[in-house]
């Protein structure tokens, strides 16, 4: 049976040959997952021989990663805002920059009497559930056009004990709502322009759900629909928070009717790119 040292060497070479960056680190992560041991064990016991079932699991994981499937889908989980979330190819992988949206939402909840939220495109539920885990008394209505994504969000709500504070509905933007009114609407909508999809990392372009990435247009159509539709479902002085893409900030700000909204605020990510827009109704 191959040892840890031999297995890591072979996997590192295969991953590197298929364009996987940091192939040695990725190989170690995959092996840790396959044999259910931490990385410290790998380096302390290079002579450890893999059992047959560990070899099968590791080979499968390496083949999947060599095809550029994201590690998070192979592991089936991703950390976000200090919490662990189940992820599958039915949902986007939570990203660090999206934590800005949670932080801003929590700040508003702390400063204002605003406990009812709606999330458009809830996906894995990482945004809404992170808010609920850090804001006592808040409730969420989560909407998504994907039934498969809603099931993942439900499972994550169960995992974090939040099923009694979140309601999930299949909905195209606001279509499932009637006379609902919320203190805040949040969204990380599909904002990648169709023409930019080809330039994304293979892991994103070929494996993450396309409908959660792009509107198949200029990247602004879903944002435009959310901004125009939000006032009907917001309470007086309610807030709209959205993640937006590179070079979209000025066009997004122009979408807010100044007779309806106060001046929108933009918040940059760590690279200085305006990543979050926050607007309050008059």
N, C-alpha and C positions, 0 to 999 in steps of 0.2 A: 504494500500500500504506500502511496506517496506521502511524504512528510509535509509539514507546514512549509518548510523552506522550499522544497521542490514545487509544491502547489502554488506558492506565491510567485516564484520565478516564472513558471509557465504562464500563469494568468496575467502577470505584469506585461510580459512580452506580447501576448495576444491582444490585450487591451490597447497597448501602445500602437500596435500594428493597425488597429482599427480607429485610431485618432482620438482615443480617450485621454484627456489631459490628466496629469497626476496619476498615471496608471498604477504605480506601486501603492499609493494610498488607497485608491479605489479597490485594488485587489485585496488589500488587507481588510477593508470594510466588508467586502463581499464574503471573505473567508470567515470573518467574525460572525456574520449573519448565518452562514451555513453551518458552522459547528457550535453556534450559541456560546461563544467565549469572547471576552473582550480583547482588544488589541494588545494589551499588556501580556496576556497569555500567549499570543502568537509569538511575540518577540522573546518571551522567556522560555518557550518550549519549541524551538524550530525543528526538533527531531520528532515531535508528536506525529504519529501516523493516523491519517484520516480513515474512518470507518467507511464501509461501502455506501451507506445512506448519506454520509457527509460529502463524499466524493460526488454523488449524483446531484445533491443540492448545489454544491459549489460550481460544478460544471454548468448546470442550468443557469445559475446566476451570472456567471462569467459570459456565457453565450448571449444572454439578454443584454448585458451591459455593453458587450462588443457590438451589438446591433444598435447601440446608442439609446437604449431605453433608459430613462432616468433612474438613478439609484433609489430615489424615493418611492417609485412605483414597485421596484423589486422588493424593497423593505416593507412597503405598504404603509408607511407612516412618514410624518414630517413634523418637526417642532415649529411652533409659531407662538409668539408672545408668552413663552415659558410653558406652553402646554403641548401635548402630543396629539396629533390628529391623524386619523386614518385617511389615506389618499389612494386613489385608483386612477386609471386613465380616463375615468368619467369626470374628473375634476382637475382644476389647475393645482399645481403644487404651490402651497403658500410661500410667499417671498418676504424677505426681511423688510423691504421698503413699504409693504402693505401694513406693517405694524404701525406706521404713522397714522393711518386712518383710525385704528383702534385707539391710539393715544389721544388723538384730537377728539374723538367721540367721547371718551372718558372725561376729558377736560370739560367739555360742554355739559355733560351729565352732572358733573360735580358743581359747575357754576350756575346752572339753571334748573328749574323744575321741568325736567324733560326725561320721562322714563319709558315712553312707548316708542319703539323703533321699528322701522321696516328696512330690510335689506333686499335690494334688487340684484339677482344673480348670486344666490347664497353659496353655490358650489359646495365645498367641503364643510362650510359652516364656520370656518376658522375666525372670521371677523366677528360675526354675531356672538358666537359662543365665548370668545375671548372677552367681549364686552360684558356679557352676562356674568362670567366668572369674576369680574372685577367691579361690577356695579349692582349692589343689592337693590332689589325692587324693580329693576328694569325688565321689560318684556320685549320680545321680538316677533314680528311676522316675517318669515323668510320666503322669498319668491324665487323660482327658477324655472326656466322653460324645459329643463332636463329632469325627467323623473328619476333617472339613475343618480344624478347629482343630489337630488332631494333625499334619496335613500342613504347616501353617504353622510349628508348633513344630519339626518335623524340618528344614525349610528354614533356619530361624534357627540351629538347632544346627549345621548344615553350614556356614553362613556364618561362625560363630565357632569352628569347629574342635572341636566338643564332641560329635560323634556317638558317639564311643567311650565316653563317660562318661554317656550318658543313654539310657534305654530308654523307649519310648512305647507305651501301651496304651489301647485304647478301653474305657472303664469308667464305670459309674454309681457314683460315689463309690468304694467299695472293692471293687466286684464282681469286678474282674479279678485281685485278689490272692488268694493261698492261704495259704501259711505264711510269707510275707515278714515281715521285721522290720526296722524302720528306727530310726535314732537321732533322726530329726526328720521331722515331717510339716508341710508348709506349705500354705496355701491362701488365695486371694482369692476366696471363694465368692460366688454370687449372693445379695446380702443386701438389695436394694432391695425394700421392701414393694410388693405389686401396686398398692395404693391411691396410692402415691407416683409411679408411672411417668408419669402424665399431667403431673406438674409438672416433669419433667426438661427440660433443654434439648432443642430439636428435634433437634440433631445426635446426641444420645445416644438419645433416645426412639425416633426413627424410623430410625436407621441402624446403631446398634451391636446386636450379637446379643442378643435379648431373654432368651434362656436363660442368658446369662452375667450378666445384670443382676438378674433376679428369679426367685424360686421360685414365682411366681404365688400367693403367700400372704402371710404376715406378714413375710417376709424372714428368718426364723429357722430354717426347716425343714431347709435344707441344713447350716447351722451345727450344728444339733442332731444330725443324722445323723453328721457328721464327729466331733463330740466323743464321742458314744456309741460309735462304731466304732473310733476311733483306738487305744484301749488294746490291742486285739487285734493291731495291726500295729506297735507301738512296742516297742523294747527297754527293758529296765529303766532307769529314770531318763531316758527319752526325752522329747522336747519336741514340743509342738504350737503352731504359730504361725498366726494367722489375722487377716486384715483384717476389720474389722466396720464397720457403718454408724452413723450418728448416732443417739443415744438408745438404742443396743442394749447398751451395755457392762454394765449391771447385770443384765439378763436373761441375757446370755451367760455372765457369771461364775457365775450361779446354776445353769447347766447342768453345771458340773464337779462330779462326785461327790468330796467331800472324803476319802473312803476310798481313792480311786484316785489323785487328783491333789493336788499341793501347791497352795497358794494362787495363783491366776492373777495375773499382772501385766498392767496396762494401760499403754499408751504413747500419749500424745497427739500429734496432728499439729500443724502450725504454727498452726492456729486454736485449739488447745487442746482439740480434740475427741478423746476416746478412740478411736483408729483401729486399734490393734493389740492383740490379746490373746496372751499367751505363758503356757503352762502346762507344768509338768514333772511327769511321773509319779513317784509315790512309789517 
